[in-house]
Amino acid sequence: MPRPKRQFDCPPPGFTDEERNPNRRRRGTEAPAPAASPAASAGGGDLFRAFGRCRALLDKLLRHEDGWVFSTPVDARALGLRDYYTVIQEPMDLGTVLLRLERRRYADPHAFAADVRLTFRNAKSYNAKGDPVYESADELSEIFEAGWAPLAATLAPPPPTDAQRREKLKDELPRLPADVQRSVAAFLKVQAACLVKEELNVDVDLDKADAMTLGMLDPMVAQYLPPGR
């Protein structure tokens, strides 16, 4: 039994009929695959093809009958959503994802997937279950995950996040020799990423370490740990 068509109160101000009907906009022309990114050029054609599949999956979402809802940034002022940016700290939409994909802003397909997921996660966080926007986000999210799974199976694992790197370093630092720990603490002090409590008692605060600091710290720690850690 086909699901009933969702009824939205009204399109957000500024939406054109083409945005509500992306099939009409694309009729007769298939969107080209994105140009090869620097990473794709360095890594061969596999990454280029992966980005092409990302584009095809994104087009599928945008062509969905509810895809227009997520095709542009939420205009919180026009919609009277006074608390939107209090609830949603990192806005995202599929139109922005498309623009980033076309401009080769994604280092790898995993970054593309993260933005698509953020789009639907935001919609489901701000809107209550049962709301048309929530239900559309839920359905499109399932479509995305079904299409992403076979694509992800062909990719290398995503690089660790900064949060994951911090947790790993928190586990590794206590296992370093005492003199190395002091050297690491001195380095972090210069990077404003640790607090000195007493002359011989240094409390390292890795949560203050940014991505560049983590990148410099990783090889420093690795050389003093056994293979496999």
VEXVEX-95535 format. One record per residue (C-alpha): residue number from 1; residue in three letters; chain; x, y, z. Coordinates in nm, 4 decimals. Layout:
% VEXVEX-95535
+--------+------+---------+----------+----------+----------+
! badren ! roti ! drenmar !        x !        y !        z !
+--------+------+---------+----------+----------+----------+
!    NUM !  ALA !       A !        X !        Y !        Z !
...
+--------+------+---------+----------+----------+----------+
END
This chain:
% VEXVEX-95535
+--------+------+---------+----------+----------+----------+
! badren ! roti ! drenmar !        x !        y !        z !
+--------+------+---------+----------+----------+----------+
!      1 !  MET !       A !   0.0000 !   0.0000 !   0.0000 !
!      2 !  PRO !       A !   0.1578 !   0.3315 !  -0.1022 !
!      3 !  ARG !       A !   0.2207 !   0.5706 !   0.1829 !
!      4 !  PRO !       A !  -0.0046 !   0.8781 !   0.1911 !
!      5 !  LYS !       A !   0.1492 !   1.1986 !   0.0608 !
!      6 !  ARG !       A !   0.2684 !   1.4198 !   0.3431 !
!      7 !  GLN !       A !   0.0961 !   1.7517 !   0.3875 !
!      8 !  PHE !       A !   0.3246 !   2.0401 !   0.4754 !
!      9 !  ASP !       A !   0.1631 !   2.3525 !   0.6134 !
!     10 !  CYS !       A !   0.3260 !   2.5622 !   0.3420 !
!     11 !  PRO !       A !   0.6594 !   2.5849 !   0.1647 !
!     12 !  PRO !       A !   0.9149 !   2.7968 !   0.3477 !
!     13 !  PRO !       A !   0.9265 !   3.1542 !   0.2140 !
!     14 !  GLY !       A !   1.1625 !   3.1888 !  -0.0791 !
!     15 !  PHE !       A !   1.1090 !   2.8349 !  -0.2131 !
!     16 !  THR !       A !   1.0400 !   2.8304 !  -0.5844 !
!     17 !  ASP !       A !   0.8295 !   2.5734 !  -0.7624 !
!     18 !  GLU !       A !   1.1487 !   2.4315 !  -0.9091 !
!     19 !  GLU !       A !   1.2918 !   2.3765 !  -0.5619 !
!     20 !  ARG !       A !   0.9777 !   2.1876 !  -0.4658 !
!     21 !  ASN !       A !   0.9974 !   1.9830 !  -0.7856 !
!     22 !  PRO !       A !   1.3634 !   1.9061 !  -0.8565 !
!     23 !  ASN !       A !   1.2611 !   1.6551 !  -1.1240 !
!     24 !  ARG !       A !   1.1290 !   1.9426 !  -1.3313 !
!     25 !  ARG !       A !   1.4540 !   2.1316 !  -1.2944 !
!     26 !  ARG !       A !   1.6623 !   1.8322 !  -1.3978 !
!     27 !  ARG !       A !   1.4377 !   1.6923 !  -1.6692 !
!     28 !  GLY !       A !   1.6317 !   1.6140 !  -1.9818 !
!     29 !  THR !       A !   1.9695 !   1.6659 !  -1.8216 !
!     30 !  GLU !       A !   2.1587 !   1.4374 !  -1.5928 !
!     31 !  ALA !       A !   2.3842 !   1.6066 !  -1.3419 !
!     32 !  PRO !       A !   2.7501 !   1.5496 !  -1.4307 !
!     33 !  ALA !       A !   2.9807 !   1.3713 !  -1.1937 !
!     34 !  PRO !       A !   3.1955 !   1.6091 !  -0.9865 !
!     35 !  ALA !       A !   3.5366 !   1.6988 !  -1.1181 !
!     36 !  ALA !       A !   3.8242 !   1.5022 !  -0.9749 !
!     37 !  SER !       A !   3.9443 !   1.6352 !  -0.6412 !
!     38 !  PRO !       A !   4.3159 !   1.6642 !  -0.5549 !
!     39 !  ALA !       A !   4.2771 !   1.3524 !  -0.3422 !
!     40 !  ALA !       A !   4.1225 !   1.1658 !  -0.6340 !
!     41 !  SER !       A !   4.4035 !   1.2765 !  -0.8641 !
!     42 !  ALA !       A !   4.6591 !   1.1468 !  -0.6166 !
!     43 !  GLY !       A !   4.4761 !   0.8224 !  -0.5420 !
!     44 !  GLY !       A !   4.3639 !   0.7202 !  -0.8885 !
!     45 !  GLY !       A !   4.0212 !   0.6631 !  -1.0367 !
!     46 !  ASP !       A !   3.8637 !   0.4721 !  -0.7476 !
!     47 !  LEU !       A !   3.8066 !   0.7846 !  -0.5400 !
!     48 !  PHE !       A !   3.6812 !   0.9718 !  -0.8447 !
!     49 !  ARG !       A !   3.4245 !   0.6996 !  -0.9083 !
!     50 !  ALA !       A !   3.3274 !   0.7024 !  -0.5401 !
!     51 !  PHE !       A !   3.2545 !   1.0749 !  -0.5575 !
!     52 !  GLY !       A !   3.0505 !   1.0113 !  -0.8709 !
!     53 !  ARG !       A !   2.8403 !   0.7602 !  -0.6768 !
!     54 !  CYS !       A !   2.8046 !   1.0158 !  -0.3975 !
!     55 !  ARG !       A !   2.6651 !   1.2622 !  -0.6504 !
!     56 !  ALA !       A !   2.4212 !   1.0048 !  -0.7864 !
!     57 !  LEU !       A !   2.3021 !   0.9231 !  -0.4338 !
!     58 !  LEU !       A !   2.2606 !   1.2915 !  -0.3506 !
!     59 !  ASP !       A !   2.0616 !   1.3476 !  -0.6695 !
!     60 !  LYS !       A !   1.8332 !   1.0613 !  -0.5694 !
!     61 !  LEU !       A !   1.7624 !   1.2326 !  -0.2383 !
!     62 !  LEU !       A !   1.6987 !   1.5674 !  -0.4052 !
!     63 !  ARG !       A !   1.4651 !   1.4104 !  -0.6630 !
!     64 !  HIS !       A !   1.2563 !   1.2528 !  -0.3881 !
!     65 !  GLU !       A !   0.9137 !   1.4171 !  -0.3560 !
!     66 !  ASP !       A !   1.0182 !   1.5576 !  -0.0163 !
!     67 !  GLY !       A !   1.3740 !   1.6392 !  -0.1170 !
!     68 !  TRP !       A !   1.2905 !   2.0071 !  -0.1647 !
!     69 !  VAL !       A !   1.2395 !   2.0412 !   0.2118 !
!     70 !  PHE !       A !   1.6141 !   1.9878 !   0.2657 !
!     71 !  SER !       A !   1.7480 !   2.1478 !  -0.0530 !
!     72 !  THR !       A !   1.8256 !   2.4916 !   0.0945 !
!     73 !  PRO !       A !   1.9378 !   2.6256 !   0.4343 !
!     74 !  VAL !       A !   1.6620 !   2.6735 !   0.6902 !
!     75 !  ASP !       A !   1.5555 !   3.0386 !   0.6904 !
!     76 !  ALA !       A !   1.4880 !   3.0596 !   1.0626 !
!     77 !  ARG !       A !   1.3915 !   3.4281 !   1.0514 !
!     78 !  ALA !       A !   1.1394 !   3.3888 !   0.7703 !
!     79 !  LEU !       A !   0.9871 !   3.0842 !   0.9374 !
!     80 !  GLY !       A !   0.9764 !   3.2479 !   1.2805 !
!     81 !  LEU !       A !   1.1961 !   2.9785 !   1.4371 !
!     82 !  ARG !       A !   1.3481 !   3.1955 !   1.7083 !
!     83 !  ASP !       A !   1.5191 !   2.9093 !   1.8887 !
!     84 !  TYR !       A !   1.6487 !   2.7303 !   1.5797 !
!     85 !  TYR !       A !   2.0142 !   2.8275 !   1.6202 !
!     86 !  THR !       A !   1.9963 !   2.7552 !   1.9925 !
!     87 !  VAL !       A !   1.8852 !   2.3975 !   1.9240 !
!     88 !  ILE !       A !   2.0857 !   2.3457 !   1.6038 !
!     89 !  GLN !       A !   2.4507 !   2.4335 !   1.6535 !
!     90 !  GLU !       A !   2.5708 !   2.3268 !   1.3077 !
!     91 !  PRO !       A !   2.3112 !   2.3846 !   1.0326 !
!     92 !  MET !       A !   2.3394 !   2.1801 !   0.7142 !
!     93 !  ASP !       A !   2.1260 !   2.1142 !   0.4054 !
!     94 !  LEU !       A !   2.1506 !   1.9061 !   0.0899 !
!     95 !  GLY !       A !   2.1977 !   2.2121 !  -0.1300 !
!     96 !  THR !       A !   2.5101 !   2.3022 !   0.0639 !
!     97 !  VAL !       A !   2.6272 !   1.9409 !   0.0370 !
!     98 !  LEU !       A !   2.5789 !   1.9582 !  -0.3398 !
!     99 !  LEU !       A !   2.7736 !   2.2847 !  -0.3608 !
!    100 !  ARG !       A !   3.0601 !   2.1420 !  -0.1568 !
!    101 !  LEU !       A !   3.0639 !   1.8317 !  -0.3724 !
!    102 !  GLU !       A !   3.0729 !   2.0339 !  -0.6939 !
!    103 !  ARG !       A !   3.3485 !   2.2592 !  -0.5603 !
!    104 !  ARG !       A !   3.5540 !   1.9586 !  -0.4463 !
!    105 !  ARG !       A !   3.5474 !   2.0631 !  -0.0818 !
!    106 !  TYR !       A !   3.5284 !   1.7070 !   0.0519 !
!    107 !  ALA !       A !   3.8571 !   1.5334 !   0.1246 !
!    108 !  ASP !       A !   3.6872 !   1.1932 !   0.1027 !
!    109 !  PRO !       A !   3.3358 !   1.0467 !   0.0647 !
!    110 !  HIS !       A !   3.3080 !   0.9938 !   0.4406 !
!    111 !  ALA !       A !   3.3036 !   1.3714 !   0.4881 !
!    112 !  PHE !       A !   3.0212 !   1.3924 !   0.2334 !
!    113 !  ALA !       A !   2.8252 !   1.1282 !   0.4237 !
!    114 !  ALA !       A !   2.8773 !   1.3136 !   0.7516 !
!    115 !  ASP !       A !   2.7140 !   1.6273 !   0.6091 !
!    116 !  VAL !       A !   2.4183 !   1.4360 !   0.4656 !
!    117 !  ARG !       A !   2.3619 !   1.2680 !   0.8006 !
!    118 !  LEU !       A !   2.3933 !   1.6036 !   0.9780 !
!    119 !  THR !       A !   2.1160 !   1.7425 !   0.7560 !
!    120 !  PHE !       A !   1.8693 !   1.4741 !   0.8611 !
!    121 !  ARG !       A !   1.9868 !   1.4614 !   1.2209 !
!    122 !  ASN !       A !   1.9234 !   1.8344 !   1.2560 !
!    123 !  ALA !       A !   1.5746 !   1.8007 !   1.1095 !
!    124 !  LYS !       A !   1.4884 !   1.5203 !   1.3499 !
!    125 !  SER !       A !   1.6417 !   1.7027 !   1.6456 !
!    126 !  TYR !       A !   1.4433 !   2.0223 !   1.5913 !
!    127 !  ASN !       A !   1.1116 !   1.8700 !   1.4844 !
!    128 !  ALA !       A !   0.9028 !   1.6321 !   1.6921 !
!    129 !  LYS !       A !   0.8356 !   1.2756 !   1.5819 !
!    130 !  GLY !       A !   0.5198 !   1.2748 !   1.3738 !
!    131 !  ASP !       A !   0.5907 !   1.6165 !   1.2229 !
!    132 !  PRO !       A !   0.6047 !   1.6029 !   0.8405 !
!    133 !  VAL !       A !   0.9607 !   1.7355 !   0.8373 !
!    134 !  TYR !       A !   1.0719 !   1.4740 !   1.0925 !
!    135 !  GLU !       A !   0.9035 !   1.1919 !   0.9004 !
!    136 !  SER !       A !   1.0524 !   1.3070 !   0.5687 !
!    137 !  ALA !       A !   1.3988 !   1.3304 !   0.7233 !
!    138 !  ASP !       A !   1.3573 !   0.9814 !   0.8660 !
!    139 !  GLU !       A !   1.2545 !   0.8367 !   0.5298 !
!    140 !  LEU !       A !   1.5283 !   1.0112 !   0.3315 !
!    141 !  SER !       A !   1.7834 !   0.9084 !   0.5923 !
!    142 !  GLU !       A !   1.6880 !   0.5438 !   0.5379 !
!    143 !  ILE !       A !   1.7181 !   0.5882 !   0.1618 !
!    144 !  PHE !       A !   2.0611 !   0.7441 !   0.2073 !
!    145 !  GLU !       A !   2.1895 !   0.4714 !   0.4392 !
!    146 !  ALA !       A !   2.0678 !   0.1996 !   0.2023 !
!    147 !  GLY !       A !   2.2550 !   0.3634 !  -0.0852 !
!    148 !  TRP !       A !   2.5609 !   0.4514 !   0.1218 !
!    149 !  ALA !       A !   2.6234 !   0.1015 !   0.2610 !
!    150 !  PRO !       A !   2.7453 !  -0.0593 !  -0.0657 !
!    151 !  LEU !       A !   2.9466 !   0.2530 !  -0.1469 !
!    152 !  ALA !       A !   3.1112 !   0.2617 !   0.1957 !
!    153 !  ALA !       A !   3.2075 !  -0.1048 !   0.1588 !
!    154 !  THR !       A !   3.4442 !  -0.0043 !  -0.1236 !
!    155 !  LEU !       A !   3.6163 !   0.2708 !   0.0768 !
!    156 !  ALA !       A !   3.9025 !   0.2732 !   0.3229 !
!    157 !  PRO !       A !   3.7913 !   0.3332 !   0.6835 !
!    158 !  PRO !       A !   3.7403 !   0.7008 !   0.7683 !
!    159 !  PRO !       A !   4.0254 !   0.8774 !   0.9478 !
!    160 !  PRO !       A !   3.9779 !   0.9110 !   1.3252 !
!    161 !  THR !       A !   3.8085 !   1.2257 !   1.4505 !
!    162 !  ASP !       A !   3.9918 !   1.4714 !   1.6752 !
!    163 !  ALA !       A !   3.7825 !   1.3457 !   1.9678 !
!    164 !  GLN !       A !   3.8895 !   0.9869 !   1.8970 !
!    165 !  ARG !       A !   4.2548 !   1.0922 !   1.8702 !
!    166 !  ARG !       A !   4.2313 !   1.2724 !   2.2058 !
!    167 !  GLU !       A !   4.0872 !   0.9640 !   2.3748 !
!    168 !  LYS !       A !   4.3601 !   0.7474 !   2.2256 !
!    169 !  LEU !       A !   4.6304 !   0.9831 !   2.3486 !
!    170 !  LYS !       A !   4.4750 !   0.9946 !   2.6961 !
!    171 !  ASP !       A !   4.5159 !   0.6190 !   2.7071 !
!    172 !  GLU !       A !   4.8715 !   0.6226 !   2.5680 !
!    173 !  LEU !       A !   5.0321 !   0.9080 !   2.7636 !
!    174 !  PRO !       A !   5.0347 !   0.7317 !   3.1049 !
!    175 !  ARG !       A !   5.2251 !   0.4421 !   2.9457 !
!    176 !  LEU !       A !   5.5137 !   0.6597 !   2.8317 !
!    177 !  PRO !       A !   5.8422 !   0.6776 !   3.0272 !
!    178 !  ALA !       A !   5.8390 !   0.9509 !   3.2917 !
!    179 !  ASP !       A !   6.0951 !   1.1694 !   3.1112 !
!    180 !  VAL !       A !   5.8944 !   1.1450 !   2.7887 !
!    181 !  GLN !       A !   5.5777 !   1.2405 !   2.9739 !
!    182 !  ARG !       A !   5.7549 !   1.5518 !   3.1002 !
!    183 !  SER !       A !   5.8680 !   1.6373 !   2.7452 !
!    184 !  VAL !       A !   5.5153 !   1.5926 !   2.6156 !
!    185 !  ALA !       A !   5.3782 !   1.8078 !   2.8974 !
!    186 !  ALA !       A !   5.6308 !   2.0804 !   2.8172 !
!    187 !  PHE !       A !   5.5268 !   2.0700 !   2.4519 !
!    188 !  LEU !       A !   5.1596 !   2.0908 !   2.5457 !
!    189 !  LYS !       A !   5.2264 !   2.3777 !   2.7822 !
!    190 !  VAL !       A !   5.3691 !   2.5776 !   2.4930 !
!    191 !  GLN !       A !   5.0579 !   2.4861 !   2.2920 !
!    192 !  ALA !       A !   4.8355 !   2.6008 !   2.5843 !
!    193 !  ALA !       A !   4.7017 !   2.2457 !   2.6142 !
!    194 !  CYS !       A !   4.7987 !   2.1609 !   2.9718 !
!    195 !  LEU !       A !   4.7830 !   2.3055 !   3.3202 !
!    196 !  VAL !       A !   5.0735 !   2.3089 !   3.5665 !
!    197 !  LYS !       A !   4.9430 !   2.2476 !   3.9186 !
!    198 !  GLU !       A !   5.2715 !   2.2169 !   4.1061 !
!    199 !  GLU !       A !   5.6393 !   2.2120 !   4.0201 !
!    200 !  LEU !       A !   5.6447 !   1.8324 !   3.9805 !
!    201 !  ASN !       A !   5.2779 !   1.7725 !   3.9100 !
!    202 !  VAL !       A !   5.1550 !   1.8493 !   3.5599 !
!    203 !  ASP !       A !   4.7962 !   1.7856 !   3.4627 !
!    204 !  VAL !       A !   4.7628 !   1.7424 !   3.0863 !
!    205 !  ASP !       A !   4.4365 !   1.8680 !   2.9364 !
!    206 !  LEU !       A !   4.4145 !   1.7221 !   2.5859 !
!    207 !  ASP !       A !   4.0660 !   1.8657 !   2.5348 !
!    208 !  LYS !       A !   4.2398 !   2.1961 !   2.4685 !
!    209 !  ALA !       A !   4.4583 !   2.0496 !   2.1946 !
!    210 !  ASP !       A !   4.3514 !   2.1452 !   1.8432 !
!    211 !  ALA !       A !   4.3933 !   1.9339 !   1.5287 !
!    212 !  MET !       A !   4.7371 !   2.0774 !   1.4492 !
!    213 !  THR !       A !   4.8635 !   2.0063 !   1.8025 !
!    214 !  LEU !       A !   4.7288 !   1.6512 !   1.7868 !
!    215 !  GLY !       A !   4.9031 !   1.6002 !   1.4535 !
!    216 !  MET !       A !   5.2356 !   1.7089 !   1.6029 !
!    217 !  LEU !       A !   5.1819 !   1.4999 !   1.9156 !
!    218 !  ASP !       A !   5.0945 !   1.1712 !   1.7419 !
!    219 !  PRO !       A !   5.4458 !   1.0948 !   1.6087 !
!    220 !  MET !       A !   5.6053 !   1.2107 !   1.9354 !
!    221 !  VAL !       A !   5.4059 !   0.9508 !   2.1272 !
!    222 !  ALA !       A !   5.4239 !   0.6759 !   1.8622 !
!    223 !  GLN !       A !   5.8020 !   0.6457 !   1.8711 !
!    224 !  TYR !       A !   5.7963 !   0.5485 !   2.2392 !
!    225 !  LEU !       A !   5.5200 !   0.2889 !   2.2187 !
!    226 !  PRO !       A !   5.5596 !  -0.0708 !   2.0966 !
!    227 !  PRO !       A !   5.4069 !  -0.1683 !   1.7594 !
!    228 !  GLY !       A !   5.0376 !  -0.2385 !   1.7921 !
!    229 !  ARG !       A !   5.0283 !  -0.0379 !   2.1152 !
+--------+------+---------+----------+----------+----------+
END
